[in-house]
């Protein structure tokens, strides 16, 4: 890492590193976004398959995979950027832990300030020390990142599971961060990576003219789509009117007019 050992520059260097890596992964993140768009387009077809094979989960999965292949949808597109980032995240983690002396006299914003020195149990006196405020901010960013950067669910049950994970994961991160006393330098890098990822998502939304709800994984993409089971009932009404008792009034009215 190209880090300069100035008191105020170490934090900036970590943020720049997060930005450079985000730009390097830009094509993959864009591919994930396009896959999300394709998933939204086939949502009505997924809904039909779920109704048709609701009693046969194995057949439903097969039909969905065939649908994805036909429409060139990759439901696992969101996994690749995450998998590529994991080694980088762990590398930053180990580098910071093994070279804590490099961050022992560094500061960033409130971290390492005279105000933070008054509350050493809650605020970091350097980037080598834990800062509970920074961890709390990272927890919030992790929740937002998981909600608006993961591939959407295809059914309400899956969406409910994702909603639970969106809450549990940040809480677990907060617990381990407080328990393990994570250095602020590491948390700062992770926070910057989350913010840049969310910024890219907002940029892509604006570029492709999509609303924020488009990437909200809090709801399944099939929610709001009417069931096919309701449509035949509506279609039977005109059919009954042509074959049932409805034609009699329509046929009697002209006869009454002719008699008059």
Secondary structure, 3 states (H helix, E strand, C coil): CCCCCCCCCHHHHHHHHHHHHHHHCHHHHHHHHHHHHHHHHCHHHHHHHHHHCCCCHHHHHHHHHHHHHHCCCCCCHHHHHHHHHHHHHHHHHHHHHHCHHHHCCCCECCECCHHHHCCCCCCCCCCCCCCHHHHHHHHHHHHHHHHHHCCCCCCHHHHHHHHHHHHHHHHHHHHHHHHHCCCHHHHHHHHHHHHHHHHHHHHHHHHCCCCHHHHCCCCCCCCCCCCHHHHHHHHHHHHHHHHCCHHHHHHHHHHHHHHC
